[in-house]
């Protein structure tokens, strides 16, 4: 692994990464509530082949279950996926400098999702203006999008009409802020994320 060593307990539990490309270790110990059972029928199974940044990944679709939660993808095809309901500091936009905590957010998403088999669930819209799939991304019953928020690596950012989990994201962000996690730590960006 080029960016550091990983320590991972399988399942939804503890995930800690010591990443050489960040100033602080990535710690994803706080779990988000299991919400997969609340999703509508239908989904896509995918393998994460690459993490672009904190809120965008590249996947290959491996299976589909029809229903309103499944999008319009092709098995075997590769897609860019924008994680719904969250936003992370920029780390790869060639038009702007790396934002404070951008590398850490990217490292957290890599630690959580790179190489993982995931379930993708659509909300209302299929793609964003850049052609990326818009999805809630699940590892087991826990939504990765929410795990990033509760640990302070992402802001709650809902963009109508994709608002199914808006209240959850706001609640988890408040918890991260109250506990000064990640973006809201006084050691990160002067605590002013």
N, CA and C atoms as an extended XYZ file, in Angstrom:
579
Properties=species:S:1:pos:R:3:atomname:S:1:resname:S:1:resid:I:1 pbc="F F F"
N         0.851       -1.177        0.000 N   UNK     1
C         0.000        0.000        0.000 CA  UNK     1
C         0.892        1.233        0.000 C   UNK     1
N         0.695        2.101       -0.980 N   UNK     2
C         1.581        3.242       -1.189 CA  UNK     2
C         1.437        4.333       -0.137 C   UNK     2
N         0.241        4.514        0.420 N   UNK     3
C         0.015        5.654        1.302 CA  UNK     3
C         0.070        5.325        2.782 C   UNK     3
N         0.401        4.134        3.178 N   UNK     4
C         0.494        3.846        4.596 CA  UNK     4
C        -0.038        2.469        4.916 C   UNK     4
N        -0.055        2.154        6.189 N   UNK     5
C        -0.501        0.839        6.639 CA  UNK     5
C        -1.947        0.905        7.113 C   UNK     5
N        -2.635       -0.218        6.985 N   UNK     6
C        -4.021       -0.295        7.435 CA  UNK     6
C        -4.140       -1.265        8.594 C   UNK     6
N        -5.049       -0.958        9.487 N   UNK     7
C        -5.486       -1.893       10.500 CA  UNK     7
C        -6.995       -1.904       10.377 C   UNK     7
N        -7.567       -3.085       10.137 N   UNK     8
C        -9.003       -3.147        9.904 CA  UNK     8
C        -9.573       -4.365       10.604 C   UNK     8
N       -10.604       -4.170       11.410 N   UNK     9
C       -11.358       -5.284       11.955 CA  UNK     9
C       -12.532       -5.464       11.020 C   UNK     9
N       -12.697       -6.647       10.479 N   UNK    10
C       -13.732       -6.886        9.488 CA  UNK    10
C       -15.107       -6.617       10.069 C   UNK    10
N       -16.041       -6.355        9.201 N   UNK    11
C       -17.385       -5.994        9.620 CA  UNK    11
C       -17.505       -4.489        9.688 C   UNK    11
N       -18.368       -4.044       10.570 N   UNK    12
C       -18.663       -2.616       10.629 CA  UNK    12
C       -17.913       -1.943       11.772 C   UNK    12
N       -17.118       -2.668       12.508 N   UNK    13
C       -16.478       -2.134       13.697 CA  UNK    13
C       -15.359       -1.159       13.447 C   UNK    13
N       -14.309       -1.305       14.177 N   UNK    14
C       -13.179       -0.387       14.199 CA  UNK    14
C       -12.451       -0.331       12.869 C   UNK    14
N       -12.120        0.858       12.468 N   UNK    15
C       -11.312        1.044       11.269 CA  UNK    15
C       -10.370        2.203       11.532 C   UNK    15
N        -9.073        1.900       11.568 N   UNK    16
C        -8.053        2.916       11.815 CA  UNK    16
C        -7.007        2.788       10.719 C   UNK    16
N        -6.584        3.910       10.173 N   UNK    17
C        -5.566        3.901        9.127 CA  UNK    17
C        -4.493        4.910        9.491 C   UNK    17
N        -3.258        4.487        9.384 N   UNK    18
C        -2.148        5.421        9.524 CA  UNK    18
C        -1.720        5.749        8.105 C   UNK    18
N        -2.061        6.922        7.651 N   UNK    19
C        -1.804        7.290        6.265 CA  UNK    19
C        -0.671        8.295        6.174 C   UNK    19
N         0.316        7.971        5.360 N   UNK    20
C         1.477        8.847        5.210 CA  UNK    20
C         1.129       10.155        4.523 C   UNK    20
N         0.049       10.164        3.716 N   UNK    21
C        -0.281       11.376        2.962 CA  UNK    21
C        -1.162       12.343        3.753 C   UNK    21
N        -1.470       12.046        5.010 N   UNK    22
C        -2.271       12.952        5.825 CA  UNK    22
C        -1.458       13.374        7.044 C   UNK    22
N        -1.914       14.447        7.671 N   UNK    23
C        -1.218       14.945        8.854 CA  UNK    23
C        -1.565       14.136       10.094 C   UNK    23
N        -2.736       13.547       10.121 N   UNK    24
C        -3.183       12.779       11.277 CA  UNK    24
C        -3.701       11.425       10.822 C   UNK    24
N        -3.665       10.432       11.716 N   UNK    25
C        -4.203        9.129       11.336 CA  UNK    25
C        -5.712        9.220       11.095 C   UNK    25
N        -6.187        8.389       10.199 N   UNK    26
C        -7.621        8.311        9.927 CA  UNK    26
C        -8.234        7.379       10.954 C   UNK    26
N        -9.241        7.849       11.648 N   UNK    27
C        -9.915        7.049       12.660 CA  UNK    27
C       -11.412        7.065       12.361 C   UNK    27
N       -11.940        5.896       12.075 N   UNK    28
C       -13.368        5.757       11.742 CA  UNK    28
C       -14.053        4.832       12.743 C   UNK    28
N       -13.887        5.112       14.020 N   UNK    29
C       -14.387        4.215       15.059 CA  UNK    29
C       -15.864        4.412       15.386 C   UNK    29
N       -16.415        5.548       15.044 N   UNK    30
C       -17.825        5.807       15.354 CA  UNK    30
C       -18.702        5.277       14.224 C   UNK    30
N       -19.631        4.410       14.586 N   UNK    31
C       -20.512        3.817       13.595 CA  UNK    31
C       -21.759        4.664       13.400 C   UNK    31
N       -22.266        4.614       12.190 N   UNK    32
C       -23.559        5.221       11.879 CA  UNK    32
C       -24.619        4.134       12.073 C   UNK    32
N       -25.861        4.527       12.297 N   UNK    33
C       -26.905        3.510       12.443 CA  UNK    33
C       -27.066        2.696       11.158 C   UNK    33
N       -27.438        1.437       11.317 N   UNK    34
C       -27.716        0.586       10.163 CA  UNK    34
C       -29.004        1.065        9.505 C   UNK    34
N       -28.929        1.431        8.232 N   UNK    35
C       -30.113        1.970        7.550 CA  UNK    35
C       -30.472        1.223        6.275 C   UNK    35
N       -29.725        0.191        5.922 N   UNK    36
C       -30.011       -0.523        4.675 CA  UNK    36
C       -31.442       -1.052        4.646 C   UNK    36
N       -31.938       -1.525        5.784 N   UNK    37
C       -33.287       -2.073        5.833 CA  UNK    37
C       -34.363       -1.014        5.592 C   UNK    37
N       -34.011        0.268        5.671 N   UNK    38
C       -34.969        1.355        5.436 CA  UNK    38
C       -35.041        1.768        3.968 C   UNK    38
N       -34.142        1.240        3.163 N   UNK    39
C       -34.094        1.615        1.746 CA  UNK    39
C       -35.209        0.904        0.963 C   UNK    39
N       -35.603        1.489       -0.166 N   UNK    40
C       -36.602        0.827       -1.007 CA  UNK    40
C       -36.004       -0.428       -1.644 C   UNK    40
N       -36.862       -1.266       -2.189 N   UNK    41
C       -36.391       -2.466       -2.885 CA  UNK    41
C       -35.526       -2.056       -4.068 C   UNK    41
N       -34.591       -2.917       -4.410 N   UNK    42
C       -33.723       -2.678       -5.553 CA  UNK    42
C       -32.408       -2.054       -5.142 C   UNK    42
N       -31.331       -2.488       -5.801 N   UNK    43
C       -29.994       -1.983       -5.517 CA  UNK    43
C       -29.048       -2.504       -6.589 C   UNK    43
N       -27.817       -2.012       -6.531 N   UNK    44
C       -26.734       -2.502       -7.373 CA  UNK    44
C       -25.614       -2.982       -6.458 C   UNK    44
N       -25.009       -4.097       -6.791 N   UNK    45
C       -23.803       -4.564       -6.101 CA  UNK    45
C       -22.629       -4.079       -6.936 C   UNK    45
N       -21.542       -3.706       -6.270 N   UNK    46
C       -20.388       -3.197       -7.011 CA  UNK    46
C       -19.110       -3.455       -6.229 C   UNK    46
N       -18.007       -3.492       -6.959 N   UNK    47
C       -16.679       -3.529       -6.361 CA  UNK    47
C       -16.074       -2.143       -6.525 C   UNK    47
N       -15.535       -1.594       -5.439 N   UNK    48
C       -14.883       -0.287       -5.506 CA  UNK    48
C       -13.476       -0.513       -6.049 C   UNK    48
N       -13.184        0.093       -7.194 N   UNK    49
C       -11.875       -0.084       -7.815 CA  UNK    49
C       -10.923        1.065       -7.518 C   UNK    49
N       -11.494        2.240       -7.152 N   UNK    50
C       -10.625        3.390       -6.887 CA  UNK    50
C       -11.421        4.448       -6.147 C   UNK    50
N       -10.734        5.180       -5.290 N   UNK    51
C       -11.317        6.337       -4.623 CA  UNK    51
C       -10.741        7.575       -5.303 C   UNK    51
N       -11.620        8.445       -5.793 N   UNK    52
C       -11.191        9.674       -6.462 CA  UNK    52
C       -10.858       10.731       -5.418 C   UNK    52
N       -11.781       10.939       -4.490 N   UNK    53
C       -11.586       11.869       -3.384 CA  UNK    53
C       -12.552       11.485       -2.277 C   UNK    53
N       -12.773       12.362       -1.320 N   UNK    54
C       -13.587       12.022       -0.161 CA  UNK    54
C       -15.028       11.677       -0.445 C   UNK    54
N       -15.597       12.187       -1.539 N   UNK    55
C       -17.001       11.907       -1.817 CA  UNK    55
C       -17.259       11.316       -3.196 C   UNK    55
N       -16.219       10.837       -3.869 N   UNK    56
C       -16.375       10.236       -5.193 CA  UNK    56
C       -15.525        8.975       -5.299 C   UNK    56
N       -16.150        7.899       -5.785 N   UNK    57
C       -15.451        6.630       -5.969 CA  UNK    57
C       -15.708        6.111       -7.377 C   UNK    57
N       -14.913        5.127       -7.787 N   UNK    58
C       -15.111        4.451       -9.063 CA  UNK    58
C       -15.431        2.998       -8.749 C   UNK    58
N       -16.505        2.490       -9.365 N   UNK    59
C       -16.947        1.119       -9.104 CA  UNK    59
C       -17.157        0.363      -10.407 C   UNK    59
N       -17.168       -0.963      -10.289 N   UNK    60
C       -17.613       -1.837      -11.365 CA  UNK    60
C       -18.860       -2.547      -10.842 C   UNK    60
N       -19.945       -2.467      -11.584 N   UNK    61
C       -21.209       -3.098      -11.187 CA  UNK    61
C       -21.078       -4.607      -11.371 C   UNK    61
N       -21.429       -5.368      -10.324 N   UNK    62
C       -21.310       -6.823      -10.381 CA  UNK    62
C       -22.657       -7.533      -10.392 C   UNK    62
N       -23.712       -6.870       -9.919 N   UNK    63
C       -25.042       -7.483       -9.888 CA  UNK    63
C       -26.085       -6.393       -9.670 C   UNK    63
N       -27.340       -6.730       -9.955 N   UNK    64
C       -28.446       -5.783       -9.755 CA  UNK    64
C       -29.651       -6.531       -9.208 C   UNK    64
N       -30.411       -5.874       -8.382 N   UNK    65
C       -31.719       -6.358       -7.946 CA  UNK    65
C       -32.703       -5.260       -8.328 C   UNK    65
N       -33.652       -5.578       -9.156 N   UNK    66
C       -34.580       -4.569       -9.673 CA  UNK    66
C       -35.464       -3.984       -8.579 C   UNK    66
N       -35.822       -2.740       -8.756 N   UNK    67
C       -36.673       -2.006       -7.829 CA  UNK    67
C       -36.304       -0.540       -7.888 C   UNK    67
N       -37.049        0.293       -7.167 N   UNK    68
C       -36.785        1.739       -7.224 CA  UNK    68
C       -35.420        2.153       -6.701 C   UNK    68
N       -34.765        1.336       -5.893 N   UNK    69
C       -33.430        1.667       -5.387 CA  UNK    69
C       -32.318        1.354       -6.366 C   UNK    69
N       -32.646        0.598       -7.415 N   UNK    70
C       -31.641        0.257       -8.424 CA  UNK    70
C       -31.626        1.335       -9.497 C   UNK    70
N       -30.470        1.648       -9.954 N   UNK    71
C       -30.351        2.638      -11.015 CA  UNK    71
C       -30.337        1.979      -12.372 C   UNK    71
N       -29.884        2.743      -13.344 N   UNK    72
C       -29.848        2.281      -14.726 CA  UNK    72
C       -28.412        1.995      -15.131 C   UNK    72
N       -27.841        0.960      -14.539 N   UNK    73
C       -26.455        0.614      -14.800 CA  UNK    73
C       -26.368       -0.718      -15.540 C   UNK    73
N       -25.182       -1.010      -16.037 N   UNK    74
C       -24.921       -2.243      -16.764 CA  UNK    74
C       -23.926       -3.083      -15.985 C   UNK    74
N       -24.234       -4.358      -15.783 N   UNK    75
C       -23.318       -5.263      -15.094 CA  UNK    75
C       -22.016       -5.342      -15.885 C   UNK    75
N       -20.907       -5.209      -15.169 N   UNK    76
C       -19.581       -5.247      -15.774 CA  UNK    76
C       -19.036       -3.879      -16.167 C   UNK    76
N       -19.883       -2.861      -16.147 N   UNK    77
C       -19.448       -1.509      -16.528 CA  UNK    77
C       -18.874       -0.763      -15.325 C   UNK    77
N       -17.972        0.170      -15.625 N   UNK    78
C       -17.344        1.002      -14.605 CA  UNK    78
C       -18.031        2.357      -14.563 C   UNK    78
N       -18.248        2.867      -13.347 N   UNK    79
C       -18.933        4.147      -13.158 CA  UNK    79
C       -18.249        4.959      -12.067 C   UNK    79
N       -18.272        6.282      -12.217 N   UNK    80
C       -17.946        7.190      -11.128 CA  UNK    80
C       -19.208        7.351      -10.300 C   UNK    80
N       -19.048        7.324       -8.983 N   UNK    81
C       -20.179        7.420       -8.065 CA  UNK    81
C       -19.940        8.569       -7.099 C   UNK    81
N       -20.904        9.469       -7.004 N   UNK    82
C       -20.877       10.577       -6.034 CA  UNK    82
C       -21.700       10.139       -4.832 C   UNK    82
N       -21.098       10.110       -3.646 N   UNK    83
C       -21.805        9.718       -2.438 CA  UNK    83
C       -22.840       10.782       -2.087 C   UNK    83
N       -24.088       10.365       -2.019 N   UNK    84
C       -25.193       11.285       -1.751 CA  UNK    84
C       -25.198       11.779       -0.304 C   UNK    84
N       -25.677       13.008       -0.126 N   UNK    85
C       -25.933       13.553        1.197 CA  UNK    85
C       -24.740       14.099        1.929 C   UNK    85
N       -23.555       14.042        1.297 N   UNK    86
C       -22.347       14.518        1.977 CA  UNK    86
C       -21.508       15.363        1.034 C   UNK    86
N       -20.588       16.104        1.621 N   UNK    87
C       -19.590       16.836        0.858 CA  UNK    87
C       -18.305       16.790        1.669 C   UNK    87
N       -17.192       16.639        0.977 N   UNK    88
C       -15.895       16.638        1.648 CA  UNK    88
C       -15.029       17.741        1.058 C   UNK    88
N       -14.039       18.202        1.803 N   UNK    89
C       -13.134       19.218        1.260 CA  UNK    89
C       -12.451       18.704       -0.009 C   UNK    89
N       -12.238       19.597       -0.955 N   UNK    90
C       -11.632       19.235       -2.243 CA  UNK    90
C       -10.178       18.808       -2.054 C   UNK    90
N        -9.817       17.761       -2.805 N   UNK    91
C        -8.418       17.319       -2.756 CA  UNK    91
C        -7.843       17.040       -4.138 C   UNK    91
N        -8.698       17.014       -5.183 N   UNK    92
C        -8.184       16.679       -6.516 CA  UNK    92
C        -8.655       17.624       -7.623 C   UNK    92
N        -9.408       18.652       -7.308 N   UNK    93
C        -9.897       19.569       -8.331 CA  UNK    93
C        -8.722       20.376       -8.887 C   UNK    93
N        -8.403       20.200      -10.187 N   UNK    94
C        -7.242       20.901      -10.749 CA  UNK    94
C        -7.421       22.418      -10.813 C   UNK    94
N        -8.652       22.897      -10.641 N   UNK    95
C        -8.917       24.340      -10.703 CA  UNK    95
C        -8.780       25.034       -9.355 C   UNK    95
N        -8.577       24.259       -8.280 N   UNK    96
C        -8.470       24.881       -6.968 CA  UNK    96
C        -7.431       24.155       -6.115 C   UNK    96
N        -6.896       24.849       -5.119 N   UNK    97
C        -5.911       24.209       -4.248 CA  UNK    97
C        -6.592       23.164       -3.360 C   UNK    97
N        -5.800       22.261       -2.817 N   UNK    98
C        -6.313       21.268       -1.878 CA  UNK    98
C        -6.844       22.013       -0.661 C   UNK    98
N        -8.088       21.736       -0.288 N   UNK    99
C        -8.708       22.406        0.855 CA  UNK    99
C        -8.282       21.743        2.155 C   UNK    99
N        -8.371       22.516        3.231 N   UNK   100
C        -8.040       22.001        4.552 CA  UNK   100
C        -8.851       20.743        4.829 C   UNK   100
N        -8.189       19.691        5.238 N   UNK   101
C        -8.746       18.388        5.590 CA  UNK   101
C        -9.179       17.578        4.363 C   UNK   101
N        -8.852       18.050        3.173 N   UNK   102
C        -9.174       17.312        1.952 CA  UNK   102
C        -8.426       15.998        1.854 C   UNK   102
N        -7.141       16.008        2.160 N   UNK   103
C        -6.352       14.761        2.102 CA  UNK   103
C        -6.841       13.759        3.138 C   UNK   103
N        -7.178       14.251        4.324 N   UNK   104
C        -7.677       13.370        5.379 CA  UNK   104
C        -9.018       12.749        4.989 C   UNK   104
N        -9.905       13.548        4.397 N   UNK   105
C       -11.207       13.024        3.964 CA  UNK   105
C       -11.027       11.973        2.879 C   UNK   105
N       -10.134       12.229        1.950 N   UNK   106
C        -9.831       11.261        0.895 CA  UNK   106
C        -9.260        9.974        1.478 C   UNK   106
N        -8.345       10.111        2.424 N   UNK   107
C        -7.751        8.937        3.065 CA  UNK   107
C        -8.812        8.136        3.829 C   UNK   107
N        -9.752        8.818        4.461 N   UNK   108
C       -10.822        8.131        5.193 CA  UNK   108
C       -11.702        7.333        4.236 C   UNK   108
N       -12.058        7.937        3.115 N   UNK   109
C       -12.884        7.228        2.133 CA  UNK   109
C       -12.124        6.045        1.557 C   UNK   109
N       -10.841        6.226        1.307 N   UNK   110
C       -10.021        5.109        0.821 CA  UNK   110
C        -9.981        3.978        1.840 C   UNK   110
N        -9.760        4.323        3.097 N   UNK   111
C        -9.693        3.308        4.145 CA  UNK   111
C       -10.998        2.534        4.258 C   UNK   111
N       -12.083        3.230        4.113 N   UNK   112
C       -13.404        2.632        4.280 CA  UNK   112
C       -13.851        1.836        3.062 C   UNK   112
N       -13.555        2.329        1.856 N   UNK   113
C       -14.185        1.763        0.666 CA  UNK   113
C       -13.268        1.119       -0.372 C   UNK   113
N       -12.012        1.506       -0.429 N   UNK   114
C       -11.158        0.990       -1.497 CA  UNK   114
C       -11.081       -0.530       -1.445 C   UNK   114
N       -11.413       -1.179       -2.569 N   UNK   115
C       -11.382       -2.630       -2.667 CA  UNK   115
C       -12.587       -3.342       -2.075 C   UNK   115
N       -13.534       -2.588       -1.540 N   UNK   116
C       -14.698       -3.190       -0.878 CA  UNK   116
C       -15.781       -3.587       -1.880 C   UNK   116
N       -16.565       -4.579       -1.492 N   UNK   117
C       -17.792       -4.902       -2.208 CA  UNK   117
C       -18.897       -4.103       -1.525 C   UNK   117
N       -19.650       -3.341       -2.294 N   UNK   118
C       -20.642       -2.438       -1.726 CA  UNK   118
C       -22.004       -2.628       -2.382 C   UNK   118
N       -23.006       -2.120       -1.698 N   UNK   119
C       -24.361       -2.042       -2.232 CA  UNK   119
C       -24.639       -0.575       -2.515 C   UNK   119
N       -25.124       -0.276       -3.703 N   UNK   120
C       -25.451        1.091       -4.108 CA  UNK   120
C       -26.964        1.234       -4.176 C   UNK   120
N       -27.479        2.313       -3.581 N   UNK   121
C       -28.920        2.563       -3.602 CA  UNK   121
C       -29.163        3.983       -4.091 C   UNK   121
N       -30.035        4.097       -5.070 N   UNK   122
C       -30.402        5.388       -5.657 CA  UNK   122
C       -31.465        6.065       -4.786 C   UNK   122
N       -31.472        7.388       -4.782 N   UNK   123
C       -32.549        8.146       -4.146 CA  UNK   123
C       -33.521        8.522       -5.267 C   UNK   123
N       -33.513        9.749       -5.737 N   UNK   124
C       -34.429       10.170       -6.804 CA  UNK   124
C       -33.711       10.275       -8.143 C   UNK   124
N       -32.611       11.035       -8.156 N   UNK   125
C       -31.890       11.272       -9.411 CA  UNK   125
C       -30.866       10.175       -9.678 C   UNK   125
N       -30.674        9.873      -10.946 N   UNK   126
C       -29.715        8.853      -11.373 CA  UNK   126
C       -28.286        9.380      -11.370 C   UNK   126
N       -28.064       10.562      -11.963 N   UNK   127
C       -26.719       11.118      -12.115 CA  UNK   127
C       -26.725       12.611      -11.809 C   UNK   127
N       -25.508       13.131      -11.545 N   UNK   128
C       -25.360       14.573      -11.363 CA  UNK   128
C       -24.958       15.211      -12.694 C   UNK   128
N       -24.709       16.499      -12.680 N   UNK   129
C       -24.394       17.216      -13.925 CA  UNK   129
C       -23.073       16.782      -14.549 C   UNK   129
N       -22.245       16.058      -13.776 N   UNK   130
C       -20.973       15.561      -14.296 CA  UNK   130
C       -21.079       14.115      -14.793 C   UNK   130
N       -22.284       13.553      -14.743 N   UNK   131
C       -22.494       12.183      -15.203 CA  UNK   131
C       -22.158       11.118      -14.169 C   UNK   131
N       -21.868       11.526      -12.931 N   UNK   132
C       -21.577       10.547      -11.882 CA  UNK   132
C       -22.886        9.961      -11.350 C   UNK   132
N       -22.902        8.658      -11.060 N   UNK   133
C       -24.054        8.065      -10.401 CA  UNK   133
C       -24.204        8.707       -9.031 C   UNK   133
N       -25.427        8.941       -8.603 N   UNK   134
C       -25.711        9.474       -7.270 CA  UNK   134
C       -26.240        8.331       -6.421 C   UNK   134
N       -25.489        7.942       -5.380 N   UNK   135
C       -25.866        6.756       -4.615 CA  UNK   135
C       -25.525        6.875       -3.130 C   UNK   135
N       -26.336        6.155       -2.334 N   UNK   136
C       -25.967        5.839       -0.963 CA  UNK   136
C       -25.155        4.565       -1.089 C   UNK   136
N       -24.002        4.497       -0.415 N   UNK   137
C       -23.068        3.385       -0.564 CA  UNK   137
C       -23.024        2.624        0.760 C   UNK   137
N       -23.336        1.336        0.694 N   UNK   138
C       -23.407        0.515        1.897 CA  UNK   138
C       -22.315       -0.536        1.947 C   UNK   138
N       -21.748       -0.690        3.146 N   UNK   139
C       -20.911       -1.831        3.484 CA  UNK   139
C       -21.693       -2.556        4.567 C   UNK   139
N       -22.189       -3.721        4.241 N   UNK   140
C       -23.108       -4.384        5.160 CA  UNK   140
C       -24.366       -3.532        5.274 C   UNK   140
N       -24.869       -3.368        6.473 N   UNK   141
C       -26.091       -2.578        6.689 CA  UNK   141
C       -25.799       -1.114        6.989 C   UNK   141
N       -24.505       -0.753        7.087 N   UNK   142
C       -24.129        0.622        7.429 CA  UNK   142
C       -23.785        1.417        6.175 C   UNK   142
N       -24.305        2.632        6.105 N   UNK   143
C       -24.034        3.513        4.977 CA  UNK   143
C       -22.678        4.198        5.167 C   UNK   143
N       -21.795        4.010        4.194 N   UNK   144
C       -20.474        4.632        4.251 CA  UNK   144
C       -20.585        6.151        4.289 C   UNK   144
N       -21.528        6.719        3.551 N   UNK   145
C       -21.729        8.171        3.530 CA  UNK   145
C       -21.906        8.681        4.966 C   UNK   145
N       -22.760        7.998        5.741 N   UNK   146
C       -23.060        8.400        7.113 CA  UNK   146
C       -21.852        8.181        8.023 C   UNK   146
N       -21.100        7.109        7.795 N   UNK   147
C       -19.914        6.831        8.619 CA  UNK   147
C       -18.895        7.953        8.475 C   UNK   147
N       -18.748        8.487        7.277 N   UNK   148
C       -17.814        9.601        7.063 CA  UNK   148
C       -18.278       10.849        7.816 C   UNK   148
N       -19.578       11.098        7.844 N   UNK   149
C       -20.110       12.273        8.547 CA  UNK   149
C       -19.936       12.143       10.051 C   UNK   149
N       -20.319       11.014       10.630 N   UNK   150
C       -20.279       10.860       12.090 CA  UNK   150
C       -18.847       10.901       12.628 C   UNK   150
N       -17.877       10.577       11.785 N   UNK   151
C       -16.479       10.645       12.212 CA  UNK   151
C       -15.811       11.967       11.860 C   UNK   151
N       -16.555       12.881       11.252 N   UNK   152
C       -16.036       14.222       10.986 CA  UNK   152
C       -15.223       14.365        9.715 C   UNK   152
N       -15.354       13.437        8.765 N   UNK   153
C       -14.619       13.533        7.506 CA  UNK   153
C       -15.451       14.131        6.381 C   UNK   153
N       -16.739       14.381        6.640 N   UNK   154
C       -17.631       14.944        5.630 CA  UNK   154
C       -18.673       15.818        6.302 C   UNK   154
N       -19.140       16.798        5.555 N   UNK   155
C       -20.264       17.648        5.972 CA  UNK   155
C       -21.557       16.999        5.496 C   UNK   155
N       -22.642       17.228        6.212 N   UNK   156
C       -23.959       16.881        5.699 CA  UNK   156
C       -24.245       17.850        4.550 C   UNK   156
N       -24.641       17.325        3.405 N   UNK   157
C       -24.896       18.175        2.238 CA  UNK   157
C       -25.963       17.512        1.374 C   UNK   157
N       -27.195       17.823        1.671 N   UNK   158
C       -28.269       17.244        0.869 CA  UNK   158
C       -28.680       18.224       -0.205 C   UNK   158
N       -28.929       17.664       -1.366 N   UNK   159
C       -29.262       18.465       -2.529 CA  UNK   159
C       -30.567       17.925       -3.108 C   UNK   159
N       -31.685       18.665       -2.898 N   UNK   160
C       -32.979       18.181       -3.381 CA  UNK   160
C       -32.925       17.856       -4.864 C   UNK   160
N       -33.608       16.826       -5.275 N   UNK   161
C       -34.617       16.060       -4.538 CA  UNK   161
C       -34.081       14.844       -3.796 C   UNK   161
N       -32.779       14.677       -3.691 N   UNK   162
C       -32.190       13.488       -3.050 CA  UNK   162
C       -32.020       13.726       -1.555 C   UNK   162
N       -33.116       13.622       -0.813 N   UNK   163
C       -33.112       14.028        0.594 CA  UNK   163
C       -33.570       12.927        1.552 C   UNK   163
N       -33.599       11.684        1.116 N   UNK   164
C       -34.125       10.593        1.950 CA  UNK   164
C       -33.463       10.545        3.323 C   UNK   164
N       -32.170       10.774        3.418 N   UNK   165
C       -31.444       10.646        4.695 CA  UNK   165
C       -30.957       11.995        5.235 C   UNK   165
N       -31.560       13.081        4.807 N   UNK   166
C       -31.111       14.424        5.202 CA  UNK   166
C       -31.076       14.601        6.721 C   UNK   166
N       -32.133       14.186        7.408 N   UNK   167
C       -32.178       14.362        8.866 CA  UNK   167
C       -31.087       13.560        9.554 C   UNK   167
N       -30.831       12.350        9.080 N   UNK   168
C       -29.778       11.521        9.658 CA  UNK   168
C       -28.422       12.198        9.511 C   UNK   168
N       -28.129       12.710        8.318 N   UNK   169
C       -26.833       13.354        8.097 CA  UNK   169
C       -26.652       14.573        8.996 C   UNK   169
N       -27.685       15.375        9.171 N   UNK   170
C       -27.600       16.552       10.040 CA  UNK   170
C       -27.359       16.124       11.488 C   UNK   170
N       -28.065       15.090       11.925 N   UNK   171
C       -27.891       14.583       13.292 CA  UNK   171
C       -26.467       14.070       13.509 C   UNK   171
N       -25.939       13.327       12.546 N   UNK   172
C       -24.589       12.780       12.682 CA  UNK   172
C       -23.530       13.878       12.625 C   UNK   172
N       -23.754       14.909       11.813 N   UNK   173
C       -22.815       16.030       11.776 CA  UNK   173
C       -22.813       16.753       13.113 C   UNK   173
N       -23.978       16.952       13.681 N   UNK   174
C       -24.067       17.623       14.982 CA  UNK   174
C       -23.293       16.833       16.044 C   UNK   174
N       -23.414       15.503       15.993 N   UNK   175
C       -22.683       14.647       16.931 CA  UNK   175
C       -21.173       14.810       16.743 C   UNK   175
N       -20.713       14.825       15.496 N   UNK   176
C       -19.286       15.002       15.213 CA  UNK   176
C       -18.810       16.376       15.686 C   UNK   176
N       -19.628       17.404       15.466 N   UNK   177
C       -19.265       18.757       15.911 CA  UNK   177
C       -19.200       18.828       17.432 C   UNK   177
N       -20.209       18.268       18.100 N   UNK   178
C       -20.254       18.303       19.562 CA  UNK   178
C       -19.049       17.601       20.189 C   UNK   178
N       -18.558       16.542       19.530 N   UNK   179
C       -17.413       15.798       20.036 CA  UNK   179
C       -16.089       16.254       19.422 C   UNK   179
N       -16.123       17.318       18.612 N   UNK   180
C       -14.921       17.883       17.971 CA  UNK   180
C       -14.136       16.829       17.191 C   UNK   180
N       -14.859       16.065       16.369 N   UNK   181
C       -14.222       15.021       15.561 CA  UNK   181
C       -13.827       15.560       14.192 C   UNK   181
N       -12.710       15.086       13.689 N   UNK   182
C       -12.303       15.345       12.313 CA  UNK   182
C       -12.256       16.814       11.966 C   UNK   182
N       -13.094       17.212       11.012 N   UNK   183
C       -13.145       18.594       10.541 CA  UNK   183
C       -13.362       19.600       11.668 C   UNK   183
N       -14.045       19.178       12.727 N   UNK   184
C       -14.407       20.101       13.795 CA  UNK   184
C       -13.473       20.044       14.987 C   UNK   184
N       -12.384       19.332       14.862 N   UNK   185
C       -11.380       19.300       15.916 CA  UNK   185
C       -10.635       20.629       15.930 C   UNK   185
N       -10.276       21.147       17.085 N   UNK   186
C        -9.499       22.394       17.119 CA  UNK   186
C        -8.127       22.222       16.463 C   UNK   186
N        -7.679       20.969       16.285 N   UNK   187
C        -6.401       20.697       15.620 CA  UNK   187
C        -6.523       20.643       14.109 C   UNK   187
N        -7.769       20.672       13.590 N   UNK   188
C        -8.014       20.592       12.144 CA  UNK   188
C        -8.622       21.881       11.660 C   UNK   188
N        -7.962       22.537       10.761 N   UNK   189
C        -8.513       23.762       10.157 CA  UNK   189
C        -8.932       24.773       11.209 C   UNK   189
N        -8.244       24.782       12.315 N   UNK   190
C        -8.579       25.665       13.446 CA  UNK   190
C        -9.986       25.437       13.955 C   UNK   190
N       -10.535       24.208       13.752 N   UNK   191
C       -11.870       23.878       14.241 CA  UNK   191
C       -12.978       24.587       13.512 C   UNK   191
N       -12.671       25.233       12.380 N   UNK   192
C       -13.677       26.029       11.661 CA  UNK   192
C       -13.949       25.418       10.295 C   UNK   192
N       -14.465       24.218       10.297 N   UNK   193
C       -14.730       23.527        9.025 CA  UNK   193
C       -15.872       24.153        8.267 C   UNK   193
